[in-house]
Amino acid sequence: MTGKTIYLDNNATTAVAPEVLEEMLPYLKDAYGNPSSMHTFGGRLHKKLDEARERVAALIHAEPEEIVFTSCGTESDNTAIMSALESWPTRRHVVTTRVEHPAVLNFGKHLARKGYRVTFLPVDSLGRLDLDAFHAALDEDVAVVSIMYANNETGVFFPVELLGQTLRTRDIVFHTDTVQAVGKIPIDVRRLPVDMVSISGHKLHAPKGVGALYVRKGTRFSPYIIGGHQEHSRRGGTENLASIIGFGKACELAGHHLHQEQTEVAALRDRLESELVRDCPGAAVIGDTSRRLPNTSNIGFEFVEGEAILLRLDEYGICASSGSACTSGSLEPSHVLRAMGVPFTRMHGSVRLSLSRYTTEAEIDQVIGVFPGIIRELRALSPYGR
Ligand SMILES: *Cc1c(COP(=O)(O)O)cnc(C)c1O
């Protein structure tokens, strides 16, 4: 992190923890061998691969053999869904939601174009899953249900445990994208009735370009990346060893900091959020505040453009993200906020603030100090605001 940057965009990516980088460096320098090699120079690296696998497994209470390393969260998501479809070839129905990350949402749209039936379940105005629609979607033809654990834009949780119990009785493969949840809240696959779980390194202070898919023992599996015998023939490709080692270290650290995420980080987020809502005209929290990630706040500011807020925040070195993305000149609001039916004027002024264990009290004070002034200024320019 350079100079005075205040980084509140941790749901987009996180800083690599110093301990993680330290642990990786030897494997980018002298220890560059291939863990699959017969000679000791490469072969001894297999131990490091095993150690990383144990560390990733430990964070979610899995067995090491249940962890398949991938190149990212997106690959894990694609692999899980495709594996279920290949394993149950007579079933042609995929059930997911309207608020998934593009790694699932756009893969679902791709499958629909390929002739699969794909149901995108709706959510309510607080971002909560429509359970009636979930039950109604479950027919004999469902090969896989893929529903995220926590939403990346709002932080809102889905009742994965409850959904899994239903799916167990119907013998339907259940995949959940836990990319935003792992490392922020306890995830225990011994108690979660799920078959596959996606994790991404760069959302929990490991580098970009490494992820994992948990595949429960006994789950039918079909590889997505086909090649060599790496990962017990579940994912071809020479292992990204340094990043995997860093990922393992990041998971170990995340385990040590889980309590801090749920207490200190949550307290900072709550203070930031409540002061902004109090001091900024026309501000309201978006999403169910009673069940969401401890680090995430999504606030809608009426009659202000989210992108304008981001540009002004940027002048103070504050990094956040907005619910609207400027694509080809037209402001296209986020699919998540649209699915929630957030009013137009609030949706366009939505800002996501996502903290990490590196966020300090002083940084939050600074943000609280400048934010209300920015909103008042921008509203004064708006033809609708006062
Ligand atoms: C970031 C993210 C992904 C994608 O992970 P990558 O490693 O960037 O491919 C998938 N799902 C969710 C919920 C995410 O936040």
The ligand as an SDF file (V2000), in Angstrom:
LIG
                    3D

 15 15  0  0  0  0  0  0  0  0999 V2000
  -13.8370  -12.2970   -6.7290 C   0  0  0  0  0  0  0  0  0  0  0  0
  -14.9400  -13.2960   -6.7470 C   0  0  0  0  0  0  0  0  0  0  0  0
  -14.9200  -14.3910   -7.6270 C   0  0  0  0  0  0  0  0  0  0  0  0
  -13.8370  -14.5850   -8.6590 C   0  0  0  0  0  0  0  0  0  0  0  0
  -12.6040  -14.8930   -8.1190 O   0  0  0  0  0  0  0  0  0  0  0  0
  -11.2820  -14.6670   -9.0330 P   0  0  0  0  0  0  0  0  0  0  0  0
  -10.2030  -15.3140   -8.2590 O   0  0  0  0  0  0  0  0  0  0  0  0
  -11.1190  -13.1890   -9.1640 O   0  0  0  0  0  0  0  0  0  0  0  0
  -11.5550  -15.3300  -10.3310 O   0  0  0  0  0  0  0  0  0  0  0  0
  -15.9580  -15.2830   -7.5760 C   0  0  0  0  0  0  0  0  0  0  0  0
  -16.9610  -15.1260   -6.7140 N   0  0  0  0  0  0  0  0  0  0  0  0
  -17.0330  -14.1010   -5.8600 C   0  0  0  0  0  0  0  0  0  0  0  0
  -18.1690  -14.0020   -4.9130 C   0  0  0  0  0  0  0  0  0  0  0  0
  -16.0260  -13.1350   -5.8480 C   0  0  0  0  0  0  0  0  0  0  0  0
  -16.1130  -12.1070   -5.0140 O   0  0  0  0  0  0  0  0  0  0  0  0
  1  2  1  0
  2  3  1  0
  2 14  2  0
  3  4  1  0
  3 10  2  0
  4  5  1  0
  5  6  1  0
  6  7  2  0
  6  8  1  0
  6  9  1  0
 10 11  1  0
 11 12  2  0
 12 13  1  0
 12 14  1  0
 14 15  1  0
M  END
$$$$
